[in-house]
């Protein structure tokens, strides 16, 4: 009886993610830059700073400074993603 060949040690075997897991995720395929840009366009920087009071939105705001902060701060990124989902629901209701 022959055993199947082993994969090379240098290539890790990753479990296959089910294709349907991201099917209903509205954030799938969006970059953080696209999310921040859409929020700033919808609410404005002042409105964004009122909803999520962090310095990158309230003091000399820009997409670049926001991305730098959000990539380092998971709790703030979660708030931004949550606000983006809320914005999408708000738009769909209109």
N, C-alpha and C positions, 0 to 999 in steps of 0.2 A: 504494500500500500504506500502510495506516494503522498508526502505532506505538501501542502501549498507553500510556495516561496514566501519568505518573510520580507516585509518592506525594509528598505535601507534604514539604518539607524539615524541617519541625518534628516530624514523627512518625517516629521511627526504626523500621526494619524489623527485627524480632527473628526469628531462626530458630525455627521451630516445634519444640518438644521432642517426641520420640516419646512417645505416651501410655503405652507399656509400660515405659518406663525406671524409673518409680517404683512399678510394680505390686507388686514383691516387697520393697520397702524398708519395713521395719517402723517407721522413723522418719518416714516421709512423713505429713504432716498433724499431727504432734505438735509442741507448743510446747516450748521449753526449760523453761518453768515446769512443764509436766506431767511432763517427764522427771525434773527435780530433785525434785518432790513425790513421785513414785512411788518413786524411789530412797530418799528419806528415810523414807518409810512402810515400805519393805521392809527396809532395813538399819539404820535409825535414823541420827541425825547422827554418833554415835560410830563406828558401823560404816562409814559413808560416809567419814569422816575417816581411818579406818585403811586403807581401800582406795585412796583418792585423797587423799594428805596435802597439802592446801592449807588456808590459814587460814580461808577462808570456810566450811569444813566443820568445823574443829577449834576455832576461837575465836569464841564467841558466834554460832553458826550460825543463819541464817535463809534463807528462800527468796529474799527480796529481795536480801540481800548476795551470795548465791551467783549470782543472775542477773546482777547488776552485774559481778561478776568474770568469769564465764564468757563474757559477751558481748564482753569486751575481750581475752580470752586464748584464742586458737584451740586451743593444745595442750591446755589443761585441758578445754575443751568436747569435744574429741575423746575424751579419757579418760572423761568423763561419758557420752557417747553410747555408747562401747564397753562401759562397765559396765552401762548400761541394756540393751544387746543381750545381754550375758552373763546378766543377771537374767532376761530373757525366756526364754532357752534353759534356764536353771536351773528356772524355773517349769514349762515344758513337759515337762521330764524327770520331774517328780513325778507 
